[in-house]
Amino acid sequence: MNDPERVWSEPTVQLLFEALLIVTSVLLIAAILLHKGRGGGLSSMFGGSMSSQLSGSSVVEKNLNIATIFVGVIWLICIVVLGLIHKI
């Protein structure tokens, strides 16, 4: 049988967090680029400029803010955990 301690060994956990770090890095870059900037940014390509001109801040922009913060927190946790793993 598989030993539970062996399945969650240090290299396995490190690989898991490294993969999660790569995914969250790409998602964080995409989320930041989709935000409405001064000139509209990439969000205007997807129709974000029309809704933001009609109202001060659209629901999509608020949800994008929440998603960006969530992904950023996960990214930060991955950085800290990987730093602790490499220190050990």
N, C-alpha and C positions, 0 to 999 in steps of 0.2 A: 504494500500500500504506500501511497504518497505521504510523506511526513509533512504536516502543515507548516512547520517552521522552514522546511526546505523550499516549499513553493513560494513563500514570501521572503526569500533571502534578499540580502542587500542589493545585488546586481539586478534582481527582478524589479524591486521597488525603484531603483535608480532609473532603469529603462522606462518604467511606467511614467515616472514624473518627467523624464526628458521628452517622451512622446507628447505628454500633456502640455509641456512647455512650448513645444513647436506648434501644436494646434492652437493654443491660446494666443501665441504671438501673432499668428496669421489672422486669427479672428479679431484681435485687438487692433491690428493695423487696418483691417477692413472697416471696423466699426468707427475708428477715428477718421478715416477718409470719407465715410458716408455722412459725417456731421456737417451741418450747414456752417460754412465759414463766412467771412466777410464778402467773398465774391461768389458764394453759392457752392463752390467745391464740387466734388463728385456727386453729392446728393441731388444737385440740380439735374443731372443726367437721368435720374430715375423718377423725375416728377416731384421732387421735394421742394422745388422753388415755388411752385404754384400754391401749394397748401400753406407754406410758410408766409407767403405774401398776404394771404387772406386772413390769417390769424397770427397773433404774436408768437406762439409756440404750438406746433401741432402735436397731436397725440403720438404720432410716429416718432417725432424728435424726442419726446419725453421717454418713450419706450426704448429708443436707441441710447439715450443717456443711461438708463437703468441697466441695459444689457452691457454697455461699455464698462460701467463700474463693476458689474458682476464678473465679467471676463478679466478685468484688471486685477480684482482681488484674487481670483484663482491663479492668475499669472504670478502675482506677488507671493502667494503661498508656495507655488512650485519653486520659485527662486530661493526662498528661505529653506525649504526642505532639501533641495539639492545642495545648498551651501552647507547645511548640517551633515548631510551624507558624506560630502567630500572632506569635511573637517574630521570626521570620525576615522 
